[in-house]
Amino acid sequence: MEGITESWACDIEYWLEGFLDYVNWELDETKTFHYHEHLKKKYSTSSYRKRVYQIKRFLQHHHIKWDRHIQPPAEPTKLPKHITSDIIQDTLTFFKDHPYEQQMKAIIHLGASSGMQPEEMYQLTPKDIDLHQCLVRIHHNPDNQQTVKTGRSRITFFNSQAQQTFQEYLRFYNNGCGLTYFFGKKHIQHTFNSAPIQVKDLRKYFSQQWDHNGGPTSIKNMLMGHSDDVDRLHYNHQNINDLKQIYNKIMVSNIF
């Protein structure tokens, strides 16, 4: 459980309690497989897989030998959703005149130009944003409720569009707007509920734009925090100035 977000830990706890209630808090093989059939009918393959995987880990923790009979299904194959600049513009228009328009614009511009994970953006504070260098520091500090999937802190950048938007948002944020968090997760998700795209799609847009502009994959992996990049882990070291120069060549100031 170490290094995961509080919300993910709560999800796991909720799933395991549902399982244990179903089997009357007895680790019975027959009841467990009945529960899996119940989950399969109720949820999508992806959601069913997540729940079964956590149940299997729970059984392994308690040294239940029949856990080997539990085989979570493979993650369903999905084609990446193509995110166009028109969809980004439609989303910006969707939030025009919204009470928190400045905040929505800021997270849209940041996500589209930095490639950050939604959870990483939800955990940001104003101190993590360097407006002068157009740089954002992504911290892995579980004691401060900041976690990164790879368990490693990193940096990434944003473009001049996001820089200008951040300046506007910071004035709004620091002027008694009533917001408790810079990008509060529940608030952002609720506000994006009916938007043309979701926050997670902004990362897809960054990745697709980077490749479209011919950017090196190894640098994109560094900025996006991909954990399985062997080249980054063992061979390719770039300092902040190197990364910034490459970023500026690939992600032009106006990307939508």
N, C-alpha and C positions, 0 to 999 in steps of 0.2 A: 504493500500500500504506500510505501514511501515515495514522495515526489509527485503524487497525483493531486489534482485540484480537489478542493472541498466539495464542489458540486458532483464530480465524478464519484467520489467516495460515498456521497449520499445516495447516488443512483445505485451503486453496488449494494449498499446496505438495504435499500428498499427492495431490490430484486431478491436478495437472499432471504429477507424476512417473508416475502411472498411465497417463496419456495418452501420454507420451513413451516409456515402456517398450513400449506397444502398437505404436507406429509406429517402433520401433527407433531413436528419437531422430533421425528424419528427418521434416521437416515436409512430408509428402506428402499431397496433397489426397485421393486415393482412400482411403488408409489412415485418414485423419482421419474421413472420412464413414462408413467401416466401424466405426470406434470409436464414433461417435455412435449408430449402430444398436445396437451392443452395450450402450451405456448405456441406451438407450430401453427395451430389453427387461428390463433388470436393476433399474431404479429407477422410483419414482413420477415423475409429470410435474414436480412441484416440485423433487425432488432432481436429476432429469435436467437441468432448466433451469439450476440453479445451476452444475453442472459444465460444461455447454456454454458458458455465458456466460463463465466464467473461461478456458476454452480460446480462445474468440474474442478476448478481451482479450489473451491471451498472443500470439496470432498477429498482432494489430494492433501490439503492441509491437515485433514483429520485421518489421513492414512486409510481411506476406504478403498479396498482393493478393486471393487467392481467399477471404479471410476474409469478404468481403461475401456469399458464398453460404451462410454459416452464420447461420441465423436461430433463436435460442432460442425455444421455444414460450412463449406467454403464460402468466402465472401462473394456475393453475386457480381459478375462482370458488368461494369457500367462504362459506357463511353463518356468521356469528359464533356461537361456542358460547355458549349461555346459562348463566351461572354463577349459581346461586342461593345464598342464605344457608344453606340446608340442606346444600348440597354443601360449603360452607366448614366448617360444623359437623361434617359427616361426616369431613372431612380432619383436623380438630383431634382428633376422637375416635380416628381411625386412629393418631395418634401418641401417644396417652395411654400413659403408662408406658414410652415409648421412652427409651433411654439419653440421647438428645439432644432430649427433648421440649421443653425450654425454647427451644432454638435453632429448632426447627421452628415452634413457636408464634410466635416473634418474626418469622420471615420471612413467615409467613402473614398475620399482622396488619399488618406493614409493607406488603407487596405489595397487600393488599386495601384499605388506607386511603390509600396514597400514589400508586398508579399507576405505579410504577417498572418499568423493564425488568428482566428477570431478570439480564442481564449487569451492569447498574448495581448491583444488590443484591449480586452476588457480589464486586464490587470494593470494597465498603464497609469502612471501619475504624471502630472505636468513636469516634474523633475526629470522624467525619462526622455523628454523631448528636447533636443538641441536645435533650436530654430536657426542659429547662425550657420551650423554645418549641415542642416537638413538631415539630421541623424537621430535615430531612436535607439535607445539601449533597452534590450529585452533581458530582464533579470531572471535567473533561476534562484529564488530565495524563498523556499517553502515557509520559513518562519514569518515571512512578511506577506504570505498568501500570494506569492508570485512563483509560478512554475512553468517550465518549458518541457515539452515532451521528451526531448533528448537529454534533459538534465544538465544542459550547458547554457550559460548566458551567451549572448551574442549581440551584434549590432546589425542594423540595416539602415537604409536611407529612404527619404521621400523626396519628391520633386518640388519645384518652385510653386506649382499649383497648390500642393498640400501645405507648403510653407505659408503662403498667403492666407489660406483657409484657417490654419492653426492660429495665426495672429488674430483673426476675427473671432475665432472660438474662445481663445484665452481671455479676450476682453469681455466676452459674454459670460464665461465661466466664473471670472473673478469679480463680476459686478452684481452679485446677489441673484443669480439665476435660479437658485433653489436646488441645484443638482448636488447630490452627496458624493458621487463618484465621477471621475473624468469620463469614463465610458462604461457605466454600470451594465452588467450583462443582462439582467432581467429587463431593465428599462429599454436597452437597445433592441433586444429580441422582440419585445412587445411592439415597439415602434416600427420595426421592419416587417411586422407580421403580414401585411398586405402589400408590401413594396414589390416592384417588378423583379428584384433579385434579393437574396439574403446576404448577410455579412460574409459568409464562407465563400461566396462566389467572387468576391473581390480578389482573393488570393489566386483564384483560377485566372482572372483577367491579367494580373501581374505576370504570371507564368507564361501565358499565351502571348502577351505583348513582348516579353523578353525574347522568347524564341522567334517571334515574327521579325524582330529587329536584329536577329543574328547574334544575340548575346551568348557568351560561353556558358555552357551548362554547369561547369564546376563553380563559377562565381554565383550563378543563380542558386545553386544548392547551398552555398555558404550563407547567402542573404536570407533564404527561406528556412534555413535550419533543418535541412534533410539529414536524417541521422545515419543513413546507409551509404554515404558518399565516401568511398575508399580513398579517392584522390585527395579530398579535402582533409581526411583524417591523417594521412601518411605522407603526402607529397606537396600539395599546393598550399603554400603559406602566403597570404597577402596582408599587408598592414592596412590601417584605416585609409590612408591617402591613396594607396593602390586601388582599393575597392571603390573608393569615391570616384576616382578618375574613370574607372571602367563603367560604373553605374551611370555617370553623367553622359557617357557616349551612347549608352543603350537606351536609357529611359529619359527621353527628351522632356523638356519642361512642360509641354502640353501633350498629354497622351489620350485625352478624350475631350 
